[in-house]
Amino acid sequence: MTLSVDLNADMGESFGPWTMGEDAALLDIVTSANIACGFHAGDPDVMARTMALAAEKGVGIGAHPGFDDLQGFGRRRIKLPHETLANLVRYQVAAAVGMASAAGAQLAHVKLHGAMSNMASEDAEMARVAYAAAAQAAPDVPMVVLAATPQQAACEALGLPYAAEIFADRAYEEDATLVDRSKPGAMIHDPTEAAARMVAMVKAGAILTASGKRIETRIDTICCHGDTPAAVEIARRTKQALLEAGISVQRF
């Protein structure tokens, strides 16, 4: 059976006159886009433009809700009451549903951003609250989860459809969470190295951690962050390497 995987990137992260990332170039490579909803990054105009371009190119449109933290780009950990977290996620996903509809498309998935995602990958109850809220705003829409973490377990417990994700440009701890960005080696900047890692993991059906541990998991989609200098080249090399390895790249 031919292996198949989706390739996604975070985008729509510009704000007013400030540009972040090369969205148009990434949309020529990836099959799914995680589009900021205006809280950690982005604004309504950026959302509209990015979604319209994604729809034009046949790329799946995803909501990428994060903490209300423009200055910290949603990467600062914020502890919120569950009710507030649920409303924050609901609000952003509902906005993405409406904006996608205005672009002549439908929301294809939801993926938590940054610190919100990292915290939910460690805390099953937080993940449950966030995904339940997202599902209320976008029923039957799959959640993109960090593979083999409490995010995946939360979706399974809720009976929600999901896609299990691994990262091309991030290193892994032994519990399948991402190595904190403050630690050496957390980010992988070499496109060739990132691409080779993804081929190895998809073929193995497992996350291969920084320590060499193998964590068997379903792998549905690969993420390339859109805000790094090498983002476009990492996405391009990863897609090329997957195809050369006989792995099909298509929307999940």
N, C-alpha and C positions, 0 to 999 in steps of 0.2 A: 504494500500500500504506500502511495506517495505521501511523504510528510508535507504538511502545510502549516503556515504560520502567518499571522497578521503583523504588520509593522506600523507602529504608531509614534507620534511625536506630540509634545506639548507645544501649543502655539496660541496666537491671539493675545500675546502678552505685552504688546505695545500699549502706550497710554498717552492720549492726546498727541502732542508733537514728538514724544519720546519713542523711538523705535527699539524693539527688542526682538532679536531673531530674524531669520530669513524664511518667513512663512511660505511665500510663493515658491521658492526653490524646494522646500521640504514637501509641499503638496504635489510636486511632480514625482516624488519618490515613495512616500508612505501610502498606506491603504486606509489608515484611520487617523483622525486628528482630535486631540484633547484641547478644547478651546476654553480659555479663561473666561470666567463669568463676571468679572468686574470687581472682585473683592481682593484677591491677592495680586491681580494684574488685569489689564484690559479695561475696556470701557464699551458702552453700547455701539459706538461707531466701529470700533475695532472688531467686536463680535460679529456685527452685521457683515463687514467686508470679508472677514476670514471665513465665515460660514458660507457666504455666497460663492467664494472661490473654491472652497472644498466641495460644495455641491456641483459646481461646474466641472470639476475634475473627477467626480465620482468617488470622492474620499468620504469615509464614514465620519459623521459629525458627532463628537462626544462633548458632554458637559464636564468641565474640570473645576469643580467647586473647591474653594480653599478658605483659610481663615481671613477675616477682615483685617488685612495687614499689608497695605501697599508698600510701605517703607521697607518692611522685612521680606517682601516678595513671598509671603505666606510660608516662610521657612523657619519662623520662630514659633516655638511650642507655646500654645495658649490653652489653658485648662478652662473649659466652659461647662456650665450646667447642661445636662442632657437635653433639656427642653430648648435651650438657646442653640446648641449644636444642631438639633433637628431642624429648627426654623432657619438657621443659616444655610444648611444644605438644601432644604426644600425651596427656599427663595431663589437660590442660584440655579438649581435644576429647572424650576418652573420658567425662569427667564430664558434659559437655553432652549427649552421646548418651544416657547413662543418665537424666539429669534430664528430657530431652525425652520419653523413653519413659514415664517415670513420670507425665508430664503428659498422656499419651494422644496424643502427637504423635511426629513423626520430625524429626531434625535436617535442616534444609533447605540450610544452607550453613555455611562457615567463613570468617571474615574476621579477619586479624591486626589487633591494636590498636596505636595510638600509636607509640612509638619503635620497637617491633619491626617494625611495618609500614613506617615511614619508612626504616629501615635496609635492609629487604628490597627496598624500591623502588629502592635504589641498588646492591644487591649480589645478583647473580643466584644465586650459590652459596648464600648465606644463605636466599634465597627458596626455592630447591630443597629445602634441608634441612627448612625449616619445612613446606612443602606436602607433601612426601613423608611426613613424620611425621603430619600431619593426616589424610592419605589412609589411613594404616595404621589409625588409630583410627576413621575414618568413611569406609569405601570407597564410591566412586561419588558422594559428596556434593560439589557444586560449591564451588570456592574463589572468594571475592570478591576481585578484585585491582585495584590501582591501574592504571587503563587506560594502555597505551602505556609501561609501565615494565618493568624486569627481572622483576617479579612475574608479569606476563602471559607473558613469554618462558619463565619457569621452568615454569609450568603447561603451556604448549604443549609444551615439551621432555619433560615427564613424561607427557604424554598425559592430563592431568586435565581434567575439565569445569570451566569457570570462567565468572564473570560479570564484565565489565569495568565499573569504577566511576569516577564523577566526584563531586566534592564541591560542594555548593551554597554552603557557607559558608567555603570556603578559596580563596586565590589560588594560581596555578600558576607554577612556574619554566619555563624554556624546554625542559627535558628531561622535562617532564610530572610531575615530583615536586612536592610541595606546598611553598609558601613557608614557611620556618621560622617558628614562632609568635613568635619573638623579634623578627622584622622588622616594620616598619610595613606595614600593609595586608595582613598574612597572613590575618587573620580578616575575614570579611564579616558585619557585624552587621545591615545593613539588609535586611529580608525582601523588599522590592520589588526591590532590586538582585539579591539572590540568586536570586529566581524568574526574573527576566529573563535572567540569565546562563545558567540551566539550559535554558530554552526555546531560547535562541540556540545553545547547544552541541549539544543533541539534534537540532535541525533541521540544523545544520551537519555533524553526524557528526564532530565534532572538539572537542578541548580548545582553548579560547581563553586564552592565557596573559596574565599581568600586563603583559607587554611588547607584546602584540598579535599574537604568533605563533599560527599555527593548526597544531595537531597532529592529523591525521586519525586516528580510532580508532573502534572499535566501542564503543557505550555501552549497557550493559544495566541499570545501576542508578545511582541518585543517593543520596548520603549527606547527611543532616542530623545534625550532632552533637547528642546529647541533653543535654549538660551546659552549654550556653550559655543565657544568660537569654532569648534570642529564639528558642530551638529550636522551640517549638511553632508560633509564628507563621511562622517560615521554612518549616517543613514544610507548613503549611496554605497559605501563599501560593504555594509552589512547586507543590504539587499542583493548586491552582486555576489557575495560569497555564499549566501543561502541558495540562490539560483544555480550557481556553479556546483553546489553540493547536491543538487537534485531536489531541493526543498522548495515547494511552491509558496509564493508570497501573495496572499489575498486576504480580503476582509473576513474577519471571523463571523 
